[in-house]
Amino acid sequence: MWFLLACTAPAPDSGPPPVECPETTPPEQLPPPTTVLLVSIDTVNRAFLGTYGDWDVTPRLNALFAEGTLLDHAVASRGLSGPAIASLLTGAYPRTHGVRENADSEDSEGIVDGVATLGERFAAAGYHTFGYSANQCYLLDDEMETLCTWSDPTLSQVEGDDTLTEGLIAALQGLPADEPTFAWLHYMEPHHDYVAHEPWFSSFHPEAYEGPWRDDMDAAIADYNDGKLAFTAADRAYVEAVYASQVAAVDDRIGQVLDALEAMGRLDDTVVAFAIDHGEALGRRGTYFFHGCSPYTEVLDVRFALWAPGRIPPQVIDSYVPSVDFAPTIAELSGLAWDGPAEGRSLLADLRTCTEPRRTAHFERGTETAGTIEDGWAYIFTPEGGFSACEGYSDASPYPNAVSELYDLRLDPLEMVNRAEHEPKRTEDMRQVTCDWVKDGVWANGTSNSLITSCW
């Protein structure tokens, strides 16, 4: 049954919580959960999740957020699925787990030897493990029972996600109710291509739309970026309703899985972990619509959640935490000791006491850009500056990056005003923190890398 108590997490250094934090039993005094479900979604703009943004289209996730722990500002390791998902599964940054780009087949080289995934950790603890994914399926573990829809050309994105939902429910129904089970379920929607999903779209956009963004949205996006097409309020309302309908469809699928777990008698002893691999720009900061080229919080600032009645109290964590902390937290919450990469650490001690973690988050854009988010400030270092090559954006990149960029996320969450020249001391300090992180990574072997040569 849903856990209904609530506590409010305090701001850092603000004293005791304004509402008493419910006590929970230490994980070492509890039996491990029978079921651990990690659900991740590809490419979700944070404004379309929960009741915190511009759209309220996710009733099942809203309940999960309200009755669980919401990590309201998780920082993706990169705005690209392969590296970001690998960080979710390993608690390591791309420089350590070795996945620096997306790959096109299950035969692709994946996570480096010696860096274990959550699936491998739960399998070693005696769990029956499943991996059902619509993207980057080379990250699935050999020990898992797997289903991959990513490389099946006969399935649309919608059909693939429906296949994953139905397949996982059927697989779980075939197990004894008390068999320890870990399942990772990764959905592709609402990833581009943007396609209206009924019945949600009609309720979000009941009025008729005959604009140029309806028939060929890819062409419209390209023309808009090249300055050949306007993007009016009516256009945006249509485009975002399409996107919101895809988010709502995934929310419905998650609800189907949770309902099935409840019908099986598993839900009361389930840890549910929810994550987004990275966000989607959607032309909200500039003209860029996608994700892989962006080093900004429009893509990196995502929402994670944990639902574990009796194990951690409901709360909202407002501080920025790195995505590499999620795997250690899931492991410890489920009674597994963490002996993985030291880049990530479990947040469980903070969450059990409703305390805001004080963490430094790092991110990269390949070997071109590195950055740090700390104490509400974001620093981005692109030594070569200039334009970044972006898929779908030929010579007119939407991101003519400066060498150093500094943003106050509390006052400027869209990162519109570069404060680097106005905050020279903070800029230099955060550049040093970023460079120390860069020099400590495996990319240090490539002396031609502009990040390395600049940081040395």
N, C-alpha and C positions, 0 to 999 in steps of 0.2 A: 504494500500500500504506500501511497505517497507520504513523504515526511513533511510535516506542515509547519514546524517551528521555524523561526527566522532570527538571524542576528545581523547586525550591521557592522561591517569591517571598518575600523578607524583609519584615518589618514596617518601616514608615517609620523612617528614622534608626537602623536596627539593625545597620548594618555590612554586610559582604559576604554574599552568599547562603550558607546552610549547605551547599548542594549546588551544585557548579559548574554554571553555566548554559551549556548547549550553544551553541556559536557557530553563527550562521546568516549566510547571504550577504546583504549589504545589498540592498534592493529595487532600487536603481538599477543593480546589477550583474546582475540577473536579467531574463530576458524576462518580459513580462506574462503572467499566467496565462491559459490558453485559456478557462477557465470560471470565472465568479464567481457563486455561488449564495447569495442572501440568503433565508433561511427565517425567517419571523416567525409567531408564534402569538398568538392573541387570548386575553387574560384568563386567565393561568396563575398560580396561587398557587405561590410558590417552593418550598414544602414538598413539592410533587409532582414536582419535577424532580431527576434525578440521585440519588445515594446520600447526599445531604447533609440531606435533610429527613425527614419522617415516612413517606413513601411511596417505594418503589423500583420504579417502574413504567415506566421509560424506558430500556431497554437500548441502543437506538441512540444516543440523546443521551448516555447515560452514557459510551459509547466516545468520542464527540466531545469531551466535557468532559475525559476522562482523557488523550486523545492530542492535544488542542489547548490553546488558552488559554481558561480560564474566567474571565470577569469576574463574580465572585460577587456583587457588589453594584452593579449598574447602577441608576441612579435615573431613572425615567420622568419626562418633563416634566409629565405630568398623567395621572390615572387615567381617561382617556377616549380611545377609539381614534383619532378623527380627529386631535386635537392630538398625541397620542403617536406615531402612525405617521408623521405629517408630520415630526416631529423626527428619527425614525430615518432618514428618506429624505433629509433636507436638512442635518443638523448644526446646526439652528437651533431656538431656543425658539419657543413659540406666538406670543409678542409680536412675533417677527420673521417667521416664515413665514406668519402671518396666519390659521391654522386654529385657532379658539378653541372650536368645538363640533363635535359630529357633524353630518353632513348626510345627507339622505335620498335623493339621486339623483345620477347621474353628471353632471347639469347644474349641480350645486351649485358655487358659487365655492370654489376651492381655494387652493393655495399662491400667494402673491402673486408678481407678475412680478419677475424679477431674483434669485429664490432658486431655484437649480437643485437637482434631485433627483439621487440616485445614478444612476438610469436615464438621465437626460439627460447626465450626465457620461460614462458608459460609451458611450452612443451617439455622443457627440462624439469619443471615442477610437477609434471604429471597431468597436465591439461590436454584435452582433445582440442586441437587448434584448427581454425578455419581462416581462410583468406579469400574474400570475395571482393574483387576490385574491377572498376571500370577504367582504370588508368595506371600506367607505369607498372605493369604486372610483373616485370622482372624483379620487383622488390618483394614478391611473395616468397615465403620460405619453403624449402623442399619438404619439410615435415608436415606442412599444412595440407588439409583438404582444400583445394582451390577451385575457384570459378573466375575466369577472366573474360570480360566482354569487350575489352579494349580493342583487340585485333580482329574482331568478327565483323567483316564488312556487311553482313546481312542484317545486322542490328542497328537501328537508329540509337541515338543517345537515350531517348526515352525508353525504347524497348530494352536496351541494355540494363538500365537501372531497374526496370520492372523485373527483368530476369534475375538480377542479383537478389532483389527482395524476396521474390517467390522461392528462389533456390535456397537461400539461407534459412528461411522459415521451415521449409521441408526438411533440410538437413538437421536442424535442431530438433524438430519433431521426431526424428528417427533415433534420437539418443535417449538413454535412460535419464529420468528427470534429475537424478543426483550425480550424473557424470560431470566432473569438472571440465569446463569448456571456456576457451578463449576464442572470440571471433572478431576479426577486423573486417569491416564493411566500408568500402569506399565508393561513393557515388560521383558520377560525372556531371550531372546537371547541378548548377545552372551554367556550366562552361559554355562558351561560344561554340557552336552556332546558337544564336538567340532565336528560339522558336516558341511561339505562344502555346501555352499548355492549358487546356480546358479541364474542368469548368472554371478554373480560377481566373483566367485572363478576362473573360467577359464580365466577371464581377468587379475586377479592378479597373476595367476600361470599357464601360457600357456604351459610351458614345462612339459614333462612327469616326474613323480616321482614314483619310485618303491621301496623306502626305507622302513624300518621297522616301521615307524610311520604312514603308510597309513592305514593298515588293522585293527589294534587294538591299538588306541592311548592310552587308559588307561593302557594297559599292557606295552606299550613303556615308558610311564611316570614312572611307578613303577620300571621298570628295569633300567631306567636312574638314578633315585634317589638312587637305590641300587648299582650303579656302574657297572651294567651288560651291559649297552648299551650306546653308544656314542650319542651325539646330535650335529651333524655336521652343517655347514652353510646351506647345502642343506636341511637338516631336518628342521631347523628353518624356512627357507623360505617357506617350505610346510605348517608347522603347523601355522605360522602366517598368511599365505594367507587364510587358512581355517577360522581362527578366524576373520580376516578382512572381509571375505565375510559375516559372521554373523552380524558384526557391520553395514556393508553396507545395509543389508536387513532391519535392524531396522530403519536406516536413511530413507530408502524408505518408510517404513510404516508411519513414522512421517510426511513425505512429503504428503502422502495421506490424513492424518487428516487435515493438514494445508490447502491443496487445497480444501477439503470439506468445511472447515470453510469459506474460501474465496467465494466459490460458494453459500453458504448460506447467504452471506452478513454479516457475523459475524466477520471476521478477523480484520477489521479496528478498532474494539472496543474490542479486545481480549488482555489479558495479558497472554503471554506464559512463563511458568517457566519450565526449563529443569534441570534435576539432574541425577546423578549416585548414586546408593546406596553405592557402594564401587568398588574398582578396582579388577584386576586379575594379579597375579604375572607372569605367563607365562614363568617361568624359566629365567627371565632377570637378577635377582640379584643373584640367586643361582640355586638350582635344583627344587625349589618349583614352582608348576604351578598354584595353586588355590588361596584361599583368607583367609579362616577362621582362619588359624593358624598364619597369618602374622601380626605383629604389626608395619610394616614398611610402608613408604610412597608409595612403589610400589602398595599397596592396599588402603592406607588411603588418598592419594593425588588424588583428583578427580576434575572434571570440572562441574560447574553449570553455567546456563545462564538465563537471563531475557530479554524478548523482549516486550516492551511496548511503542510503538511510541507516542511521546509527553509527556510521563510521566517520563521517564528517558532517558538521552542521551546515545548513543553508546560509549563503552569504554572497556578497558581491565583492570581488577583489578588484580594486580600481588601479593599482599600480601596474606598470609595465613589467612583464615577465617574459623571458625567452622561451620559445617553443621547445627548446631542448630540455626544459624542466618537466615536460608533460610525461614522458616515458618513465623517468624515475619516480614521479608521483603516483602514476598508475600502478607501478610495480609495488611500491611500499604500501599503498592503500590496500592492495590485494594480498599482503603478507609476504611478498618476495623481497629479499634483500637486494640492494642495488650495488653492483660491482662494475658498472659500465663506465663510459667516459666521464671524466670529472667536469666536463663542460656543463652538463646538466646536473641539477641537484633536486632532490625531492622537496616539494613545498608542503608536505603533509603536516609537519610540526606547526607551520604558520597557519594552515587551514584549520587545524583542529582547535586552535585558540583564536580564530577570527582576526589574525594579525596580518597586516599588509607586508608582503615580502619586499625586501630591498634588494633588487637584482639589477645587474647590467646585462643588457641584451645586445647581441651583435647580429649583423646581417651582411650579406654580400650580393653583388650582381655579377656573378661569374668571377673572373679575375680582373675585372675592370673597375669595380667600385666596392668599397667596404664601408661599414658604418656602425654606429653605436647609439643606443637609446639608454639614457641614464637620468634619473631624477627629473623626468618630464622634458628633457631636451633630446633632440635628435641631431646627430652629426653625420654627414655624408662626405666621404673622401673619394674623389675621382681624379687621380693625379694628372691624367691627360686632358681632363676637362672636355669641352666641346660637345659634340653630338654622339649619342649612343645609337648603334645600329638596332633598329626595331623591326620585328616582323610585321609586314603590312604597311610599313611607313618607309618609303624609299629614301629620298634625300631630305625629307622634311621631318626629321625626328621631333617628337614632341618634347624631348628632354635635352636641351642644350646645357648640360650640367656645368656648373662652376667647379673649380678644383675643390674648394671647401664650402660646405653649406651647413648652416646651423639654424635650427628652428626651435622655438618655444612651443611645445605641443599643447600646453595648457591654454595659451592665448591664441595660437595659430595652428589648429589641428589639421588644416589642409596644407600646411607648410608653404604658404604663399610669400612670406617675407623672410629672406635670407638674412640672419642676424650676425653672420660671421665677422663682418667688418666692424660691427657695433659692440661685439663681445669678444675682443681678441684673446683675453686670458682664458675664457671658457672654451673658445675655439681651439686654442693650442692644447689645452688640457685634454679635450676630447679627441683631438687628433692623435695625441700621444697614446691614449687608451686604445684607440682604434689600431694604431700602428703596432703596439705591443701584441695585440691579438693577431694581427696579420703575420707578424714575424714568428709567432708561435705555431703556425700552421704548416701543413704539408706543402703548400704552394711556395714555401721558402726555398725549395730546391730549384725553382725556376728564376734565375737571376735576371732574365729578360723581362720579368713581370714588372709592370710599372708601379704596382702597389709596393712590391718588395724594394725596388730600387729607390723609390721615394721615401719609404719609411726608414731605410737604413741611412 
